[in-house]
Amino acid sequence: MHISAKFLLVAGMASTILGCASYRALKPAETMDGRIDGQGFAASFPQTTGWYIVRSTHDEIVFLKASEETAQRSPADAVITASLGVRTLPAEELARQSDSDFAAGVERFLAKRMGGPPAFYAGSSLLALVQLDTEPHRFHDAVCAKYEALQIARNGAQLREPELAFSDHGIVCRHPDDPGRLIQMFFNERSVRVMPRFASPATWDEVTKAFESLRFTPDR
C-alpha cells in the first residue's frame, strides 16, 4: 500500500521522550534486567553498549540506540539512530476482525496511528507516512501482521534542512488470551533521506533476538 503524503502530512509534533521528565540522561540498557514483563507481554532486550532505556511502564517499553557521547545529555539532545520497543494497545475494531482480514485491518489501524511522530523524535514540524505494507503472520498461536513503513520528516522549520527518513519494521498481534488487546513490537531507524544509514548486522542480530523473545502473558 502506498499512501499519498499530502493526506497524512501532520503539523506539530509531540514526543513521548520529552514527557519523560524523570530522565536527566538516558539509562544504559546494561544496567537493566534483560527480561522485562509488561501488561500482556514479556520480552528480552539488548544489554550492550549503545542501547538506552527511555520508557518503562506497565504497557510500553522503549529502548533507544544513541551515540555514547550524547546519551549523557537530556534525551531531547541525544543523537538517536533507532528505537526498539513493545507496547500494549486497545484492539478497537481489530478485536472483531476475522483472522483472514486481520492484516488489512492492521494496515488501516497503523495508517491512522502513524500519521504522528515516531516515539523518540521531536525535532520536526512536518511528518508524512508515505509507505505502509502489511502481511499476515502467525506467532505463538496469535493472529498477527508484520509491517514495514516509511515516514518522512522535514527537520525543523527551515526548508533548506534535510528531510529525515524513519524506516519502521514491526509486528502487531491480537493477544491470544485477550482479543481486546494488541501487542505491538517495533524497530524504527532514523537517517537522512538522501543518505540512508542502515543498522549494522550486529544491531539487526540484537533486534531479531528481541523479536524472537516476545511472549504473550496473562495480566499481572
Sequence and secondary structure as in RCSB ss.txt:
>XXXX:A:sequence
MHISAKFLLVAGMASTILGCASYRALKPAETMDGRIDGQGFAASFPQTTGWYIVRSTHDEIVFLKASEETAQRSP
ADAVITASLGVRTLPAEELARQSDSDFAAGVERFLAKRMGGPPAFYAGSSLLALVQLDTEPHRFHDAVCAKYEAL
QIARNGAQLREPELAFSDHGIVCRHPDDPGRLIQMFFNERSVRVMPRFASPATWDEVTKAFESLRFTPDR
>XXXX:A:secstr
 B  HHHH EE    GGGG TT SS EEGGGS SEEEETTEEEE   STTEEEEEE SSEEEEEEE HHHHTS G
GGS EEEEEEEEEEE GGGGS  GGGHHHHHHHHHHHHTTS  TT   EEEEEEEEEEEEEEEETTEEEEEEEEE
EEEEESS TTS EEEEEEEEEEEE TT TTEEEEEEEEEEEETTB     HHHHHHHHHHHHH EE    
